[in-house]
Every structure is written in C-alpha cells, then in structure tokens.
Amino acid sequence: MNSISTAKTVTGAKRYSAGVMKYAEMGYWEPDYEPKETDVIALFRITPQDGVDAVEAAAAVAGESSTATWTVVWTDRLTACEKYRAKAYRVDPVPNSEGEYFAYIAYDLDLFEGGSIANLTASIIGNVFGFKPLKALRLEDMRLPVAYVKTFQGPATGIVVERERLNCYGRPLLGATVKPKLGLSGRNYGRVVYEALRGGLDFTKDDENINSQPFMHWRDRFLYCMEAVTRASAATGEVKGTYLNVTAATMEDMYERAEFAKALGSVVIMIDLVIGYTAIQSMAKWARANDMILHLHRAGHSTYTRQRSHGVSFRVIAKWMRLAGVDHLHAGTVVGKLEGDPATTKGYYDIFREEYNPMTLENGIFFDQDWASLNKMMPVASGGIHAGQMHQLIHYLGEDVVLQFGGGTIGHPQGIAAGATANRVALEAMIYARNSGRDYYNEGPEILKEAAKKCAPLQQALDTWKDVTFDYASTDSPDFVPTPAVAV
Amino acid sequence: MRLTQGQFSYLDDFTDEDIRVQAQYAIDQGWSVSVEYTDDPHPRNTYWEMWGHPMFDNPDAAAVVYEVNECRKLHGGKYIRVIAFDSSPGWESIRMSFIVNRPEVEPGFRLIRQEEEGRVVRYTIQSYACDRPEGQRYA
C-alpha cells in the first residue's frame, strides 16, 4: 500500500543544511502551485515501490527530471533555484488501478532549449525512468505552451500543402508497402511500385528495414522506383509518389540519399523513428528546404509505448514528432492487425490534425493543447487492412489520412494493379456515399457490393478477405470512460 | 487512357444528378464551389481556366449543374472539373475536386527520358494533346 502524504516544503536555513532530505520537502511538491501559461506540464503515471509514499515519489520524479540530486547541495543557492525546480502539484490515484498514480509536474520554460526535442527529452525521460523508488513510470501526456511550440519548425509540408502538391483532394490517400519487404532486387521491386501506382494508388512505400542490403543497394532501388513512379504518372495523369527510405548509419549517408531522391524527382522521402530525435529534426529541416514530404515510420515505438505502466505514451511521441517536423506518421488503424483501441487512436489522430486539442480524458488527452498554427501531420493507417473495411476506416479515421493496404493490394488474386484498383474504387464509392448523405457506416457492406458489380477486382477482393478481422483486447485503452447521459 | 485526377475518376462518369449531389455536399460544408476547364491535363497543370469566380454565396447546387452545362456548350470537348474551396483558417485551400466532363478521346501522356551520367534519368511528362496549340486540342 502507498499513502498520499501531506509533506511541506522546508524553508529558511534548514532547507540547505547538508544531508539527505525528502524530495517533497525540498520544494519539488507544491500542491498550491498554479502552472503558468508558459510552463511545460508533464503527466506521469507513477507506480511507487511498496511502502513509498505517492507524493514523495511524484516529488522525486519532479526533482530527478529537473534540478535535484540525491542530497542537498549548497550550490542551489547560487541560482534562482525555486524557479528551476520542477514542481509536482497534483497527485491522483489512477481509476481502477491499485498502486498507480497520476502525477502532474510543471516545468519552467527556461529549463529547455528552444526547438530541441533532444533537450526536452533528456530532462523529461532522462535519468528519471531508472529511478529505484519507482516500480514503473510512464509519461502519459504533455502540455506544450504556445511560447515553446513556436520555437519549432513543425511539419515540413503539412496536410494542406501536401494535398496541393499531389493535386489530391476530398478523399483519403491510398498507399501500399512493397512486399516481401526484404529480398526483392531493384528491378523486381520497381515492378511492384509500378503496378500498384498505375492501378490507382497514390503512394507506395519502402518498409522500415529496407535500406541498402546485398540483394538491393539503395541507388538501384531509387532508380527503378522513380522509373516506376513516373511511368505510372504518365499512365494516369496523376502525381504519384513512393516513400524512398533514406534511413542510414550516418547523417552524411542520409543527406546523400535524400539529395539523390530529390534529383530523381521524388515528391517524398522516408525515415525511421530509430534514427533518433536530432536526426529526425535535421531531416525535417532538409525536407522544408527542399520541398520534400517527409514520411516517418514509427519503427521501434512499441518497445516503449505499448505497456500501460512503463514507458512513453504514443500520444506524447506524436506531439514530439509534430514539433520535430515530420509530415506523415503511422498512428494505427483501429480495425487492422496492430495495437489500437478506438478511443485512444482518436486521441492520436486529433493530436496530428487539429489546430487545438481540448482536454478529452476519454481519448487519453489530459490537457488543452494549442498548436499555434504549426502544420498538421498526415496520419498513416497501415497493417492488416483491406477494401472490405473501407466504411469502418473512413468512419474511424476520417478523410485526411493515408490508408495503406500492403497485403490488401499485393495479395490480390488478379495481381497488384487489380488490387490497387479494388481499393481505389471501394474508397471513391464510399466517399461518394458519405457525401450523398447515406448511412455509410451501417450500409458499408451494401455500398461495397453495389460498387463491386461494376468492378470485378473489388468483388474478388471482397470474396478473398471478406471476414478477416483482428479482434484482440487492447493493451493501451484510456483510464477514463465517459458516463452515458442516458442509461442504455 | 483515362485521366484519373480528382476524387471520383474510378467511378462511372458523372450525371447531372451526381454533380448536384456532390456539389450540394460541398455547399453544406460551407465551401464555395467553382467550375474550371482545360485542354492541358498535365498532372502539374495547377491553373485550369476559371469558368467565372467561385460561387461564394450560392446555396443551391442546381446552379452549379447549370454552370457546368453552360461551360460544356463552349468547352464540351475539354476537361471540366468542379472544385470546392474552404476558406476556414488553417485550411484556406481546395477540399474537393472531381472531373465532370472529358474529351471523347483521351490520348494520354508521353514520357520523355533524358539519360544522364550514372544511370540517372530526368523525366518529363507531356500530354500528346499539347502537341497542338492551345484551343486546337481535342475536338
């Protein structure tokens, strides 16, 4: 059992006498503190070790993520130390989760270097995550003040300009990841790109681990892919793209690959989350300077986002990536094969696409967040989705999203182009139905059946994947459930 | 070939009723609908000719259908599209775009490859229709 103490900050000379003192007494617990508009606020889910007081644990998190060390130091008195101390100001037990607490911690803006995710994260998720008195610690959400948001570039292109460049409006974009993800030669790889794009997709995509391997070196891939992209563009009269993954061992390598993609006329390049925050910000800056859409594949995120008790929520990663400046980021499908509770996923999508996020506890959003006109990020839905789910996808994910049907395109019985056409027809038919006022969510299967009468590839897609769903319990659902106003 | 720009090019060509239904959706969202035409369908030809200004205060999609048909009288052998503008902050751009008229024959695009060193190819896409001067293409 853990208690919630009523510790008070020690003041005067006693505060600085040498030795060890409770964090909550050192000024890291200020229950009366009202966060300033310019404070960065972090919400942590803390699980103290047995017997550790929840307030002391929260104060320790505040201390270790700002100015504190394990003992009193007199050099504090050379600084405006009260300003630089992060302040835990609220600790609530987590509903229905014995032993877990939500700790709200406010940080003065001067603790952070402007425009640097690396600096922000070095404090907020630095030493503190290994702190012994805690069993587990999770960063659930952050409030980023406008003054701080304005120090970041934000998405290099943004949803609006991306659509203008692609000349594509009024419907989700369609994509597919080339499969098999490893082993194809450059020539064979480009074939998949060509077929998928000429069949009706807007984008194809390298997978996260396609870089420059013995079976296909990067230059070869870029050359064949751009032949495919341009051929498909000529065949349809549409702007097409393929996310050329420039992820590499060094920044120098990544810049070289990005420059080559630009020279070949690509509209988009891709990086993986594993390259790190600074590298992501560098590529975002390059993308802004070179009119390039920047796709980020969130490779690796589940190592720290998936478990509810420890790590960093994906909603926080999404906020950091919007600041860092990527244009596309994977955000879940709800109905596909990868983790994604509908309410939590809606919270992510709102963080990507809205100008302002009001606090929405049922979607896991704990703070009002003003994005201060930073560009919007295009969410990407990928992983185990197919044409038969089109009504559900549009219902849950909306219009400004890239729907990526990898297996659902390439696995089509009549070939890749037929698979692409099936997806495009299903999409356009569903958008048509929605716009004309039909109850497309409930009538979805009917709408698809009607569209398939005129499109054999769609009929074949529906027959092949008709009942495929991935219905597993989510490991990361919101802690707060709205109480219905009317009993059902 | 079939030019597949716009959000409904993979469906059957639109009837007047289809145009009305989709334009009314745009109007009901608070967007302004306008009609544009071109005889240069290059994917990066951003500025099609405007058939008048966007219909900023028009509440009824029947007027859009009327303008499309007026435009057809003069430019029936060309591409005509309907687009919807959203002036709300943070968007201030196009929300919908769909083709409502196409030439009888769509000759498509030529892909020109300029071969350079290191296997690099510079690509250019040209509409076959643009071999002829503006105004003398298609019909």
Interface residues (C-beta under 8 A of the other chain):
Chain A: V160 R163 E164 N167 C168 Y169 G170 R171 G200 R219 L223 M226 E227 T230 R231 S233 A234 A235 T236 G237 E238 V239 A263 L264 G265 E355 S373 K376 T421 R424 V425 E428 A429 I431 Y432 N435 S436 G437 A451 K454
Chain B: M1 L3 T4 Q5 Q7 F8 S9 Y10 L11 D12 D18 V21 Q22 Y25 P41 H42 P43 R44 T46 I83 A84 P89 G90 W91 E92 S93 I94 R95 M96 S97 F98 G108 F109 R110 L111 R119 V120 V121 R122 Y123 I125
